[in-house]
Amino acid sequence: MVLNIFIFLISCVMLFLSGKWLVASVVRIARYLEWREFVVAFIAVALATSLPNLFVGITSALNGIPELSFGDILGGNMVDLTVAVALAALVARGIPADSKMVQTSALFSMIVAMAPLLLILDNQLGRGDGVVLILLFCFYMFWLFSKKERFSKVYDGEKLSLFKDFKNFIGDLGKSVLGLVLIVLAAQGIVHSAQYFSLALGLPLGVVGILIVGVGSALPETYFVIAAAKKLQTWMILGNLMGSIIITSTLALGIVALIRPIEIINFSPYAIARFFTFIAAIMFFLCVRTHKKVTKEEAVFLLLLYVIFVILEIYSQ
């Protein structure tokens, strides 16, 4: 028991640190390559913070337990939709959401957060469902890249020297590779320890994913949005969170389903998580739409929503 707890904690620390290094390196690479703000917020950082979910998913699918990935993404989405956005809003004293792109992305985030739960109503998320999820991801990417004005502003604006900063650029590439390697290793440790917790606690693997693994894999984006809030880079917060929700719920889960279909015979252990995911997705959308800003009061409500969810989820088991 002690060994498995140690493996899980070390894996979570590795996941957090590697995600932190990866995101920081990607942001610096973005400055060097003069990427656009839009690409950094909605693509690069969101993709980087979604890699833990993707590798946990692929590892669990290859080990024949893809339901762990389903629970991981479900639990991670709950954290993103409530805790992460709430903490960022409290630190930044509100998150503006007045752009049309953010408003539309909020609607799409709500839809894709619910999509896997609707597709698995027949107790299976099969390869056909995986294709549907990946097509949803492709549709969203097409919409994002369809407007040229979204690529008008260079991230951070500061010009870096092609030769003077080249050494730092290579260093950041190396850190990115190291971050990916650590994420892969951490995913192995998390999947191994999750299997043990499932047997020791008598819980379905999906529930372990929701309550334990999902929280661990959500650490990188939670750290990033709080850091962005401290710097008052509020435009990065919702872009990262919505991008992460969309990428994990469509691309990551779609790839897992293609590798190995997810079958859940008894859906009753997931009933509370399914209900609260619907509520959290709707409330997140309403918070973004209301006054076109996530307020401190709404942040407190989202935090309480997650606390109630965890209490009921644990009590029901």
C-alpha positions in Angstrom: 0.0 0.0 0.0 2.7 2.5 1.1 4.8 1.7 -2.1 1.8 2.3 -4.4 0.9 5.6 -2.6 4.5 6.7 -3.0 4.5 5.8 -6.7 1.3 7.7 -7.2 2.5 10.8 -5.4 5.9 10.8 -7.2 4.1 10.3 -10.5 1.8 13.3 -9.7 4.8 15.5 -8.8 6.5 14.4 -12.0 3.3 15.2 -14.0 3.1 18.6 -12.4 6.8 19.5 -12.8 7.0 18.2 -16.4 3.8 20.0 -17.3 5.1 23.2 -15.7 8.5 22.9 -17.6 6.8 22.0 -20.8 4.4 25.0 -20.8 7.1 27.5 -19.7 9.4 26.2 -22.5 6.6 26.4 -25.1 5.8 30.0 -24.1 9.4 31.0 -24.5 9.7 29.1 -27.8 6.6 31.0 -28.9 8.3 34.3 -28.2 11.4 33.3 -30.1 9.4 32.1 -33.1 7.1 35.1 -32.9 3.9 33.0 -32.7 0.6 34.8 -32.4 -1.1 35.3 -29.1 -4.1 33.2 -30.4 -1.9 30.3 -31.3 -0.1 30.4 -27.9 -3.3 30.6 -25.8 -5.6 28.3 -27.7 -3.3 25.8 -29.3 0.3 25.6 -27.9 -0.4 25.9 -24.1 -3.7 24.1 -24.2 -2.1 21.2 -26.1 0.9 21.1 -23.7 -1.3 21.0 -20.6 -3.5 18.2 -22.2 -0.6 15.9 -22.8 -0.8 14.3 -19.3 -4.4 13.2 -20.1 -3.4 12.0 -23.5 -0.5 9.8 -22.3 -2.5 8.5 -19.3 -5.2 7.6 -21.8 -2.9 5.9 -24.3 -1.1 4.0 -21.4 -4.4 2.8 -19.9 -5.7 1.7 -23.3 -2.5 -0.2 -24.1 -2.9 -1.9 -20.7 -6.5 -2.9 -21.5 -8.1 -0.5 -19.0 -9.4 2.5 -21.1 -12.1 3.2 -18.6 -9.4 4.8 -16.4 -8.9 7.4 -19.2 -12.6 8.0 -19.3 -12.7 8.7 -15.6 -9.5 10.8 -15.8 -10.9 13.1 -18.5 -14.2 13.3 -16.7 -12.5 14.3 -13.4 -10.1 16.6 -15.1 -12.9 18.4 -16.9 -14.7 18.9 -13.5 -11.5 20.5 -12.1 -11.1 22.7 -15.2 -14.7 23.8 -15.3 -14.8 24.7 -11.6 -11.7 24.8 -9.4 -9.2 26.0 -12.0 -11.3 28.8 -13.4 -12.5 29.8 -9.9 -9.0 30.0 -8.5 -7.9 32.1 -11.5 -10.9 34.4 -11.2 -10.3 34.9 -7.5 -6.6 35.7 -8.0 -7.3 38.0 -11.0 -10.4 39.5 -9.4 -12.5 38.4 -12.3 -11.8 37.1 -15.8 -13.1 39.1 -18.8 -14.8 37.1 -21.5 -16.1 39.8 -23.9 -14.6 38.6 -27.2 -16.9 36.8 -29.7 -14.3 34.0 -30.0 -14.3 33.3 -26.3 -18.1 33.3 -26.2 -18.3 30.8 -29.0 -15.5 28.7 -27.6 -17.4 28.6 -24.3 -20.4 27.2 -26.0 -18.3 24.6 -27.8 -16.6 23.7 -24.6 -19.9 23.0 -23.0 -21.0 20.8 -25.8 -17.8 18.7 -26.0 -17.6 18.2 -22.2 -21.1 16.6 -22.5 -20.4 14.7 -25.8 -18.6 11.7 -24.4 -21.3 11.2 -21.7 -23.9 11.2 -24.5 -22.0 8.9 -26.8 -21.5 6.3 -24.0 -25.2 6.1 -23.1 -25.2 2.7 -24.8 -22.5 1.6 -22.3 -19.7 1.7 -24.9 -17.5 4.4 -26.4 -16.5 2.5 -29.5 -14.2 3.2 -32.4 -17.0 4.9 -34.3 -17.6 7.2 -31.4 -13.9 7.9 -31.3 -14.0 9.0 -34.9 -16.9 11.3 -34.1 -14.9 12.9 -31.2 -11.9 13.4 -33.4 -14.1 15.0 -36.1 -15.4 17.4 -33.5 -11.8 18.3 -32.7 -11.1 18.9 -36.4 -14.2 21.0 -36.8 -13.2 23.2 -33.9 -9.6 23.6 -35.3 -11.0 24.6 -38.7 -13.2 27.2 -37.0 -10.3 28.6 -35.0 -8.0 28.9 -38.0 -10.7 30.3 -40.3 -10.3 34.0 -39.2 -7.1 35.8 -40.2 -7.6 38.5 -37.6 -7.0 36.0 -34.9 -3.3 35.9 -36.0 -2.7 39.7 -36.0 -0.9 40.1 -32.6 2.5 38.5 -31.8 2.7 37.0 -28.4 4.4 39.2 -25.8 5.4 41.6 -28.6 9.1 41.7 -27.5 11.6 40.9 -30.3 14.2 38.3 -29.6 17.6 38.2 -31.3 17.9 35.3 -33.8 21.5 34.6 -32.8 21.8 35.9 -29.2 18.8 33.9 -28.0 19.4 30.8 -30.1 21.1 29.0 -27.2 18.1 29.6 -25.0 15.8 28.4 -27.8 17.7 25.1 -28.1 17.7 24.8 -24.3 13.9 25.2 -24.3 13.5 22.6 -27.0 15.5 20.2 -24.8 13.4 21.0 -21.8 10.3 20.3 -23.9 11.6 16.9 -24.9 12.5 16.2 -21.2 9.0 17.2 -20.2 7.5 14.8 -22.6 9.7 12.0 -21.4 8.7 12.7 -17.8 5.0 12.8 -18.7 5.3 9.4 -20.3 7.0 8.0 -17.2 4.5 9.6 -14.9 1.6 8.2 -16.9 3.0 4.7 -16.4 3.3 5.2 -12.6 -0.2 6.7 -12.4 -1.9 3.9 -14.4 0.0 1.3 -12.3 -1.0 2.8 -8.9 -4.6 3.5 -10.1 -5.0 -0.2 -10.8 -3.9 -1.0 -7.2 -6.2 1.7 -5.7 -9.1 0.2 -7.6 -8.5 -3.2 -6.2 -7.6 -2.1 -2.6 -10.5 0.3 -2.3 -13.0 -1.8 -4.2 -13.7 1.1 -6.6 -14.3 1.0 -10.3 -11.2 2.2 -12.3 -13.3 5.0 -13.8 -14.2 6.3 -10.3 -10.5 6.2 -9.3 -9.8 8.2 -12.5 -12.5 10.8 -11.6 -11.5 11.3 -7.9 -7.7 10.8 -8.0 -6.1 10.6 -11.4 -8.2 13.4 -12.9 -7.1 15.8 -10.2 -3.4 14.9 -10.7 -3.5 15.3 -14.5 -5.3 18.7 -14.1 -2.4 20.2 -12.1 -0.5 21.6 -15.1 -3.3 23.7 -16.4 -4.4 24.7 -12.9 -0.9 25.9 -12.2 -0.7 27.8 -15.5 -4.0 29.7 -15.2 -3.1 30.7 -11.6 0.3 32.0 -12.8 -1.4 33.8 -15.7 -3.9 35.3 -13.3 -1.1 36.6 -11.1 0.4 38.3 -14.2 -3.0 39.6 -15.1 -2.8 37.8 -18.5 -6.5 37.0 -18.2 -6.9 36.5 -22.0 -4.7 33.3 -21.5 -6.8 31.8 -18.8 -10.1 30.9 -20.6 -8.2 30.1 -23.8 -6.1 27.5 -22.0 -8.9 26.0 -20.0 -11.4 25.8 -22.9 -8.7 24.5 -25.2 -7.7 21.8 -22.7 -11.3 20.7 -22.2 -11.9 20.5 -25.9 -8.6 18.7 -26.7 -9.0 16.1 -23.9 -12.7 15.4 -24.5 -12.3 15.0 -28.3 -8.8 14.3 -29.5 -7.4 12.4 -26.4 -10.6 10.4 -25.7 -11.1 9.8 -29.4 -7.6 8.3 -29.7 -8.1 6.1 -26.6 -11.4 4.8 -28.1 -9.7 4.0 -31.4 -6.9 2.0 -29.6 -9.4 0.2 -27.3 -13.2 0.8 -27.1 -14.3 1.9 -23.6 -17.0 -0.4 -22.1 -18.9 0.5 -18.9 -21.4 -2.2 -18.1 -22.6 -0.6 -14.8 -23.0 3.1 -15.1 -24.4 3.7 -11.6 -21.0 4.5 -10.0 -20.6 7.3 -12.6 -24.1 8.8 -12.2 -23.1 11.6 -9.8 -20.0 12.5 -11.9 -22.2 12.5 -15.1 -24.8 14.8 -13.4 -22.3 17.2 -12.0 -20.3 17.4 -15.3 -23.5 18.5 -17.1 -24.2 21.1 -14.3 -20.6 22.3 -14.3 -20.5 22.6 -18.1 -23.7 24.6 -18.1 -22.7 26.8 -15.2 -19.3 27.5 -16.7 -21.0 28.6 -20.0 -23.5 30.8 -18.1 -20.7 32.4 -16.0 -18.8 33.3 -19.2 -21.9 34.6 -20.9 -23.3 36.6 -17.9 -21.9 40.1 -18.0 -19.2 38.6 -20.3 -17.0 38.1 -17.3 -16.4 35.4 -14.7 -16.8 37.3 -11.4 -15.5 36.5 -7.9 -19.0 35.6 -6.7 -19.3 33.1 -9.6 -15.9 31.7 -8.7 -17.0 31.0 -5.2 -20.1 29.2 -6.5 -18.0 27.0 -8.8 -15.7 26.1 -6.0 -18.6 25.1 -3.8 -20.0 23.1 -6.7 -16.8 21.0 -6.9 -16.7 20.5 -3.1 -20.3 19.2 -3.1 -19.5 16.9 -6.1 -16.5 15.4 -4.3 -18.5 14.9 -1.0 -21.4 13.2 -2.8 -19.1 11.1 -5.0 -17.2 9.8 -2.0 -20.4 9.2 0.0 -22.1 7.3 -2.8 -19.2 4.8 -2.9 
